[in-house]
Amino acid sequence: MTTVFIISAPSGSGKSTLVAELRKIVEGLDFSVSYTTRPPRGSEQNRKEYYFVPREEFQAMVARGEFLEHADVYENYYGTHRRFLEEAQRNNHDLLLDIDVQGAAQIQKSIPDAISIFVLPPNYKKLEWRLRNRGTDSQEVRLRRLATARREIENYEKYGYILVNDDLEQAVDEMKAIVLSERARRSGRPLTAEDQENLRMAEKHRLHNMRDRIKPILDSFRDAENQDPD
């Protein structure tokens, strides 16, 4: 049975790096390459980072019902094609979706047993630093991303698991534990010692067990709302 894993995070939280590292170490985990109407950035290649399509083509695909989910993000469309889920099901693989909170809500409605993971930065200042230093956006775009991040993190309660990406290696291990523990839990087979350890680690990141860790992060974003942008 195919399990769908949803990964969401504010822009600049390191989600893409986490996903890339996870895919290197977990077998049988397919990845959906999103479609988008935005132009490629830097060295991005069509069909690798994204499928880059004209807006008119994207809208036609929406009209034909080809997407599991789609959303308007920063005035560009993004969407997950249905064929990725169908291919994962044929291959008896799980499917990993790297999507924003709008798309996640659509997937959770259509696939209620999907596993959802929200990735948070350690605080507002660290997110601002990451966006500033990656050097791919203008100041206007960077400030817009930060404003969007403030809104997106308020959706954390809609996710089953929460990860704080402060240390990359640790965050990769934690995400791996979540994926493998969910596989073990749904397999119906007797749990091994490794399964039990993954379950123990994953349980720490359940929403109800992360509330104390989340509070100072949320406070840092709310405090930033009272400060003038630089």
Protein Blocks (a to p, Z undefined) as FASTA:
>chain_A
ZZdddddddehilmmmmmmmmmmmmghiacdddddfbdcehjbcehilpccddfklmmmm
mmnopafbdcdeehiacdddfklmmmmmmnopacdddddfklmmmmmmmmmmbccddddd
fbfklmmmmmmmnopacfklmmmmmmmmmmmmmmmmmpfbdcddfblmlmmmmmmmmmmm
mmmmmnopacdfklmmmmmmmmmmgmklmmmmmmmmmmmmmmmmmpccZZ
